[in-house]
């Protein structure tokens, strides 16, 4: 059993007080390994809440540097961080909020050559990326490795998310292939309300914590969408497709694929 210090008992006291979490649940968090892919709008609140919750080992993947236009929604980065690698900036804030945690950074692009190697050691993966090709890549790598993950996407005033565990619907069950070039507006043209990233990112963090502790009902076989202009949330039931190219009974995808970027870029 984990030997909690007096400081840790105080730090995590609000978790420990919860009947569904308690000492055992907090111990699971401290021993967990969660990978966050993307240190931007979604990855920022996810990383802060995972660190604050005491997730013992957190990985963060991003090849970008902090840009001034990021600060409207990427709350883990400060003005003084402009020009720094996002993973370094994020790690600094995560350790500042909780020195208990270990943070591993990957200052590189995720692609077909490194995705499985990076994802393999982790218990749960959070997709905080901003383009369709990488979302399909994360989905395919996680399905092939049997890794649970949380998908998230935002644009303008809305967001969507679901959680995949082995045996449940995956991203390709809902969206078979990447959209054609020009079909989706870029966020530099369409924009995004900054607080939307926080709304969705905290949902993704909660899904990760629930999975680790083993409580509640995950967003599996359900796509949660919301419109912040009306504050309407909707949950759409989805099913695993037996004909899915990656998780169906006869998968046709036998390797990871780097698709052409044709979608939204939230970094800039």
N, C-alpha and C positions, 0 to 999 in steps of 0.2 A: 504494500500500500504506500502511496505517495506520502512523504513526510513533510507536511505543510509547516512553514515558519509562521510565527505570530503575524508578521507583516503580510504574508499571503492570505492568512485567514481573514485579516481585516480587508485587504484589497478585494478579495472575491466574496465578501460576506453576503452581498445581495444575491449572488448565485447560490451560495450554500444554503441560504434561507429558503430557497424555492424547493418545494417538496419534490418536484420532478427533476431537479438538478442535484442539489446536496453536495456532500463531499465527494461521493463517487462520480458524479457528473463532472465536477470541476477537475477531478483527477484525470478523467478521460480527455478533457480539453488540454490539460497541461502535457499530455502524452501524444497529442494529435499532430499531424503534419498536413497542412493545407497549402496548396499552390494557387496563387492569384496571377492570372495572365492578363497583363495590362495594368499600368499604374496611373491611369487617367481618371475620367469622370466616375466610373464605377469602381475601379480598383482602389481609389482613394478612400471612400467610406468603408468599403469592405476591409481593407488592410487595417485601418484604425480600429474598427470594432473587433476584428479578430485578435489584434494585439491586446486591446483593452480587456477582452474576455479571457485572456490567458491561454490562447492556443499556443502550444509549446514551441512549434517550429513552423514558420511561415516562409514560403518561397514567393518571390515576386519577379515577373518577367516583363521587360520592356526595353526596347532599343532606342527610345526617344529621349530628348532632353526637354526640360521645362521651358515653355514658351509663355510669354505674357498673356496671350489669349486663353491659355489653359486655366488661369487662376479664377475665372468666373465660375468654375464648377469643380475643379480638381483640388479639393480642400486640403489635401495632404501636403501640397506645395505652397510655399510662401514667395513673396516678391523677391526676396534675396536669393531664391533658388533658381531664378531664370538663368538658363544656360547650363545648369547641372543635369547630369543623367537622372531621369525620374526615379530609377531604382535606388540611387544613393539618397536622394531627397526623401523618398518614402521610408527607407530603412531608418534614417535619422529620427523621423517623427514617431515611428513605431516603437523604437527603443526608448525614446523620451517618455512616451506614455506608459510603457511597461518594460523595464529592463529584464523581467523574467523570461521574455521570449527570445528565441533564436531566429534570425532573419537571414535567409540565403538569397542573394540577388543574381539575376541572369540579365546582364546588359547585352542583349542580343535579340535578333528577330527570331520568332518561332516559325519554323518551316518544316518541310517534310523530312529534312535530314537530321533534325535534332528533337522534334516534338516528342517522340516516344521515350527517348533517353531522358529528357527533362521531366516528363510527366510521371514516369514509372515509379519513382520512390515515394510519391505522395498519396495520402489517404483520400483526399477530396480535392477537386479542382474547381476553381471559379473562373468562368469566362467573362472577363471584363473588357474584352476587345471591342473594336469599333468598325470591323469590316467583315463582309461575308466570307471571303476566302479563308481567313484565319478561324472563323467560327466553324466552318465545315471541317477544317483541319483538326481543331480541338475535339470536336464531336467524334470524328473518325478515330483519332488516336485514343481517346478515352474508351470508346466502345471496344476497340481492338485489345486494349489493356485491361478491360473490365473495371474501369475507374468511374466512380460517381462524379457528377459535375453539375454546376449551376450555370445555366445560360442566362445572359441578360443583354438587352438592347434598348437604346433610347434614341429619340429623334423629336425635335420640336417640343411638344408638351406631353409626349406619351412614352410609355415603356412597356416592355414585355419580358417575362421570365418563366422558366420552368426548371425542374430538377430531373436529372436522369440518374437512375441506378440500373445496374444490369438487369435486363428483363422488362424494363419500361420503355416507353416511346423515347426515341432520340431525336435530334435536330432534323435528321434526314426523313424521319417519319412524318414530320410536319412540312418541311421545305425540302423538296427532293434535290434541288440543285441551285447553284448560285444564280442570281438574276443576271440578265444580259447587261452589257455596258450601257450606262445612261438611263437605266430603268429606275434607279433609286437616286434621289437628289443628294448631293453632298451637304454635310452639315455646315460647311462654310457658306453655302447658299441658303439652306433651309433653316439653320440655326437650331439651338436647343436651350431650353430654360435651365439654368444652372442647378436649381434645386431638384430637378427631375433625377439627376445622377444620384443625389443623396437618397431620394425615395427608393429607387430601385436597388442601389448598392446595399442599403441596410436590409432589404428583403433577402438579397443573396447571402449576406453575412448570417442572417437568422437561419436560413436553410442549412448552411454549413454547420452551425452550432447544433441545430436539431439533429442533423445526421450523426455528428460525433457523439452526442450524448445519448441518442436513441430515443427521442421523445417526439410526440406530436405526429402530424401527417405532413409529409413532404409534398412539394408541388410536382409529384410524378403523375404522368398521364393527364396533366392539366397545364394549360397555358394561361398564365395570369397576365392580363393587360390592364392598363389604366390610362385615363385621360385627365391630366391635372387641371385642365381648364374647367371641367365640370366635376372633378373629383369622383368620377365613376370608375369603379373597379369591376372587372369581369373575368370570370374563370371559364375557360372553354375546355371541355373534356376532349382528349385526344387518345388515340390508340396506337400501340405498336403495330406497324405494318409488317405482315409476314413477307411482303415483297420488298421490304426496305433493302437498299443496296449494301448497307453496312451491318445492320442488326437483324435482318430477316433470316428466315430459315435456310435460304440459299444465297448468301451474300456474294455480290459480284465485285466488290472493291477489295482487292488483296494487297493494296499498298497505299501509303499516304500520297496525296496529290496537292501540289501548289497551284491553285487557281489564279487566274488573272484578277488583279484588283479592279473592281468595277463598282464599288459601293462607297459608303459613307466614311469619311475620315474625321473622327472627333478630336484628333490630337491638336489640330490647328484652328 
